[in-house]
Amino acid sequence: MLSGVFKILVLFFSIFIISDAKNVCSGESLSAFNMLDVKNLTEMAKKPHCTHIVGDIIIQNLVDVELPVQIYKRIRVIFGSIIIVNNTNIVPPIYFQSLRVVNASLLPAITILGNKNVMMHVGNYFKKAITQNKEKVMFAVLLNSNQILDTNQYNVWYLAGYPNSRFLMDSLLQVKVCGENFYKPIAGILGFLFVALTLGFSTNS
């Protein structure tokens, strides 16, 4: 009887360890700039999903695309930024369900800029956002044709970045904003973002 219980415990802990195992991937491998990249992501989705990411995840210049967003489902930690720029009609919504930490460097932790009919969400596990950019903008959500953040998502992001939860955002955000520091003039920071995002990644588009 005891040996049977022991075997069950060993099996349980083995399953737990396997399910909690790290799978480290590069941000580049999960990024997409064209249909070829989307096909590569679709193939990658058939393999064990990544949990820890080194480098920025960039989704840029996609039009009328069904993205295999399940590849982002198990990501827990990103040493880099999430950057979603200049996309149109991406389905289904981009969902980082298990995301816990984004540790960014030169850019905001999350940037969503110039998109049309694109949705992006994080799960309630999201607890820490860090950035080293000199403007100290934690989240940039600008020039999108549809609403990106609802009140629930705003609160999750805000708490993850607290006490430095500085948003650079426009009036399309339909949320109640409390205690936020808005940078003025916006043009200077927006220019910084455009230079970093368009010129920096132009070779990949």
SEDREN-779796 format. One record per residue (C-alpha): residue number from 1; chain; z, y, x. Coordinates in pm, 1 decimal, always signed. Layout:
BEGIN
{site NUM A {Z Y X}}
...
This chain:
BEGIN
{site 1 A {+0.0 +0.0 +0.0}}
{site 2 A {+97.5 +241.4 +278.5}}
{site 3 A {-221.9 +172.6 +470.8}}
{site 4 A {-421.4 +245.4 +155.0}}
{site 5 A {-248.8 +581.9 +112.9}}
{site 6 A {-306.9 +655.8 +481.6}}
{site 7 A {-678.4 +585.1 +446.0}}
{site 8 A {-698.0 +817.2 +147.3}}
{site 9 A {-522.9 +1093.6 +342.6}}
{site 10 A {-756.1 +1047.0 +640.0}}
{site 11 A {-1057.1 +1063.5 +408.8}}
{site 12 A {-921.1 +1375.3 +238.6}}
{site 13 A {-860.6 +1561.2 +564.6}}
{site 14 A {-1197.7 +1451.7 +701.6}}
{site 15 A {-1369.0 +1598.4 +396.9}}
{site 16 A {-1162.1 +1915.8 +430.1}}
{site 17 A {-1249.9 +1959.0 +798.6}}
{site 18 A {-1618.1 +1896.4 +737.2}}
{site 19 A {-1629.5 +2135.6 +442.4}}
{site 20 A {-1455.2 +2404.9 +647.0}}
{site 21 A {-1663.4 +2349.9 +959.7}}
{site 22 A {-1834.3 +2643.1 +1126.9}}
{site 23 A {-2208.8 +2662.6 +1145.0}}
{site 24 A {-2301.7 +2957.5 +1366.5}}
{site 25 A {-2646.8 +3115.2 +1323.7}}
{site 26 A {-2822.4 +3427.9 +1444.7}}
{site 27 A {-2878.1 +3713.7 +1204.0}}
{site 28 A {-3245.0 +3709.4 +1298.4}}
{site 29 A {-3282.3 +3354.5 +1167.1}}
{site 30 A {-3162.3 +3469.7 +823.2}}
{site 31 A {-3369.8 +3788.7 +814.0}}
{site 32 A {-3702.2 +3841.9 +636.9}}
{site 33 A {-3976.8 +4099.8 +688.1}}
{site 34 A {-4278.3 +3917.7 +539.8}}
{site 35 A {-4386.1 +3608.1 +345.7}}
{site 36 A {-4390.0 +3392.0 +657.6}}
{site 37 A {-4023.3 +3472.5 +709.9}}
{site 38 A {-3953.9 +3383.5 +345.8}}
{site 39 A {-4119.7 +3044.1 +397.1}}
{site 40 A {-3906.6 +2988.0 +705.3}}
{site 41 A {-3594.3 +3074.4 +505.9}}
{site 42 A {-3699.0 +2828.0 +236.4}}
{site 43 A {-3720.1 +2552.7 +497.4}}
{site 44 A {-3390.6 +2662.4 +648.8}}
{site 45 A {-3226.1 +2638.2 +305.5}}
{site 46 A {-3277.2 +2260.6 +319.1}}
{site 47 A {-3048.4 +2236.0 +622.0}}
{site 48 A {-2669.3 +2282.9 +642.5}}
{site 49 A {-2599.4 +2642.5 +551.4}}
{site 50 A {-2468.8 +2897.2 +800.3}}
{site 51 A {-2108.4 +3017.7 +786.1}}
{site 52 A {-2079.0 +3257.9 +1082.6}}
{site 53 A {-2354.4 +3501.9 +1175.1}}
{site 54 A {-2411.2 +3683.0 +1504.2}}
{site 55 A {-2642.9 +3981.3 +1462.4}}
{site 56 A {-2774.5 +4184.3 +1170.9}}
{site 57 A {-2916.2 +4021.4 +860.0}}
{site 58 A {-3217.6 +4235.9 +768.0}}
{site 59 A {-3423.0 +4204.2 +450.1}}
{site 60 A {-3702.8 +4458.6 +469.0}}
{site 61 A {-4048.1 +4539.5 +324.8}}
{site 62 A {-4065.1 +4242.7 +85.0}}
{site 63 A {-4262.8 +4275.1 -240.0}}
{site 64 A {-4258.8 +4039.2 -541.0}}
{site 65 A {-4063.7 +3767.7 -361.6}}
{site 66 A {-3850.3 +3477.7 -475.7}}
{site 67 A {-3597.8 +3467.3 -195.0}}
{site 68 A {-3403.1 +3145.0 -121.5}}
{site 69 A {-3072.5 +3330.7 -152.2}}
{site 70 A {-2871.4 +3007.1 -142.7}}
{site 71 A {-2887.1 +3030.8 +237.6}}
{site 72 A {-2638.6 +3319.4 +214.2}}
{site 73 A {-2397.2 +3132.4 -12.7}}
{site 74 A {-2162.7 +2993.6 +255.7}}
{site 75 A {-2164.2 +3286.8 +498.4}}
{site 76 A {-1805.4 +3388.0 +568.8}}
{site 77 A {-1822.3 +3615.1 +873.7}}
{site 78 A {-2097.3 +3845.7 +1001.2}}
{site 79 A {-2078.6 +4005.0 +1345.4}}
{site 80 A {-2338.7 +4264.7 +1258.3}}
{site 81 A {-2458.3 +4440.7 +944.6}}
{site 82 A {-2624.7 +4352.7 +616.2}}
{site 83 A {-2937.0 +4569.6 +589.6}}
{site 84 A {-3159.2 +4564.4 +279.8}}
{site 85 A {-3435.1 +4825.8 +306.3}}
{site 86 A {-3760.8 +4912.9 +129.4}}
{site 87 A {-3798.3 +4603.8 -89.1}}
{site 88 A {-3951.3 +4567.2 -436.2}}
{site 89 A {-3888.7 +4299.0 -697.5}}
{site 90 A {-3674.5 +4043.4 -516.2}}
{site 91 A {-3539.8 +3758.7 -729.0}}
{site 92 A {-3282.4 +3622.3 -776.7}}
{site 93 A {-3006.1 +3870.1 -683.0}}
{site 94 A {-2897.3 +3847.2 -318.9}}
{site 95 A {-2546.4 +3705.2 -335.5}}
{site 96 A {-2303.1 +3663.7 -45.6}}
{site 97 A {-2061.8 +3452.3 -245.7}}
{site 98 A {-1825.7 +3342.5 +34.0}}
{site 99 A {-1838.9 +3654.3 +252.3}}
{site 100 A {-1501.4 +3750.9 +397.2}}
{site 101 A {-1566.8 +3978.0 +695.4}}
{site 102 A {-1843.0 +4209.1 +816.0}}
{site 103 A {-1782.4 +4340.0 +1168.3}}
{site 104 A {-2061.1 +4591.7 +1232.9}}
{site 105 A {-2138.7 +4799.1 +1539.4}}
{site 106 A {-2378.4 +5097.0 +1532.2}}
{site 107 A {-2470.5 +5087.3 +1164.0}}
{site 108 A {-2266.5 +5073.6 +843.2}}
{site 109 A {-2134.6 +4731.8 +746.7}}
{site 110 A {-2374.5 +4726.0 +450.8}}
{site 111 A {-2685.7 +4939.8 +407.0}}
{site 112 A {-2900.0 +4920.3 +91.9}}
{site 113 A {-3175.3 +5179.7 +111.2}}
{site 114 A {-3497.8 +5258.0 -74.9}}
{site 115 A {-3522.9 +4944.0 -287.9}}
{site 116 A {-3671.7 +4884.4 -633.3}}
{site 117 A {-3552.7 +4607.4 -865.1}}
{site 118 A {-3331.4 +4454.1 -598.7}}
{site 119 A {-2971.5 +4346.8 -656.7}}
{site 120 A {-2709.5 +4252.4 -399.6}}
{site 121 A {-2352.8 +4133.3 -458.6}}
{site 122 A {-2058.0 +4002.6 -261.6}}
{site 123 A {-1789.4 +3767.1 -388.8}}
{site 124 A {-1423.1 +3845.1 -435.0}}
{site 125 A {-1342.7 +3683.0 -97.3}}
{site 126 A {-1474.6 +3996.8 +77.1}}
{site 127 A {-1161.7 +4135.2 +243.8}}
{site 128 A {-1260.2 +4318.9 +563.4}}
{site 129 A {-1539.0 +4556.1 +661.5}}
{site 130 A {-1544.4 +4721.2 +1004.8}}
{site 131 A {-1794.0 +4952.4 +1171.1}}
{site 132 A {-1808.7 +5131.3 +1505.1}}
{site 133 A {-2082.8 +5379.1 +1411.4}}
{site 134 A {-2004.3 +5735.3 +1514.9}}
{site 135 A {-2049.1 +5874.6 +1164.5}}
{site 136 A {-1782.4 +5633.6 +1036.4}}
{site 137 A {-1987.1 +5547.2 +727.3}}
{site 138 A {-1880.6 +5201.8 +612.9}}
{site 139 A {-2133.2 +5153.8 +331.2}}
{site 140 A {-2467.6 +5328.8 +271.6}}
{site 141 A {-2634.2 +5288.1 -69.0}}
{site 142 A {-2916.0 +5538.6 -115.0}}
{site 143 A {-3254.8 +5600.9 -275.3}}
{site 144 A {-3262.7 +5280.4 -479.2}}
{site 145 A {-3443.8 +5285.0 -814.4}}
{site 146 A {-3185.6 +5063.6 -983.9}}
{site 147 A {-2807.8 +5064.9 -988.3}}
{site 148 A {-2667.5 +4856.4 -702.2}}
{site 149 A {-2292.1 +4884.7 -745.1}}
{site 150 A {-2097.1 +4845.8 -1065.8}}
{site 151 A {-1728.5 +4934.2 -1078.8}}
{site 152 A {-1613.7 +4583.3 -986.2}}
{site 153 A {-1838.7 +4562.3 -680.1}}
{site 154 A {-1744.6 +4913.9 -575.5}}
{site 155 A {-1375.9 +4822.7 -583.6}}
{site 156 A {-1431.8 +4503.0 -381.4}}
{site 157 A {-1624.8 +4695.1 -115.0}}
{site 158 A {-1373.7 +4980.3 -112.3}}
{site 159 A {-1075.4 +4749.9 -60.4}}
{site 160 A {-1259.3 +4557.9 +212.8}}
{site 161 A {-1312.0 +4878.9 +407.5}}
{site 162 A {-974.4 +5036.6 +333.9}}
{site 163 A {-842.7 +5267.8 +477.8}}
{site 164 A {-1184.7 +5369.2 +615.5}}
{site 165 A {-1394.1 +5296.9 +306.2}}
{site 166 A {-1639.2 +5581.7 +346.0}}
{site 167 A {-1948.7 +5558.3 +130.3}}
{site 168 A {-2276.7 +5739.1 +179.7}}
{site 169 A {-2428.4 +5716.8 -164.9}}
{site 170 A {-2631.4 +5897.2 -427.7}}
{site 171 A {-2580.8 +5972.6 -796.1}}
{site 172 A {-2737.2 +5645.2 -912.5}}
{site 173 A {-2404.9 +5471.9 -854.0}}
{site 174 A {-2242.1 +5449.0 -1194.7}}
{site 175 A {-1884.0 +5406.7 -1082.1}}
{site 176 A {-1564.5 +5605.5 -1092.8}}
{site 177 A {-1517.2 +5743.5 -743.3}}
{site 178 A {-1161.1 +5811.4 -631.7}}
{site 179 A {-1040.3 +5944.7 -298.8}}
{site 180 A {-1378.0 +5915.3 -122.5}}
{site 181 A {-1490.8 +6130.0 +169.6}}
{site 182 A {-1851.9 +6238.7 +134.1}}
{site 183 A {-2036.0 +6348.4 +445.3}}
{site 184 A {-2214.1 +6681.2 +436.6}}
{site 185 A {-2484.7 +6754.5 +509.2}}
{site 186 A {-2620.2 +6417.2 +398.2}}
{site 187 A {-2955.3 +6491.0 +555.2}}
{site 188 A {-2821.8 +6445.7 +906.9}}
{site 189 A {-2673.2 +6105.1 +840.8}}
{site 190 A {-2968.8 +5993.6 +631.7}}
{site 191 A {-3193.3 +6091.6 +919.0}}
{site 192 A {-2982.8 +5878.8 +1152.9}}
{site 193 A {-3017.3 +5580.9 +920.4}}
{site 194 A {-3392.0 +5621.7 +878.6}}
{site 195 A {-3442.9 +5642.8 +1254.4}}
{site 196 A {-3230.2 +5333.8 +1317.3}}
{site 197 A {-3375.4 +5129.1 +1033.6}}
{site 198 A {-3742.2 +5223.9 +1032.2}}
{site 199 A {-3813.8 +5283.8 +1396.8}}
{site 200 A {-3569.7 +5022.3 +1522.0}}
{site 201 A {-3716.7 +4744.4 +1307.4}}
{site 202 A {-4079.9 +4859.1 +1281.1}}
{site 203 A {-4194.4 +4595.2 +1528.1}}
{site 204 A {-4076.4 +4322.2 +1290.4}}
{site 205 A {-4255.7 +4448.0 +980.6}}
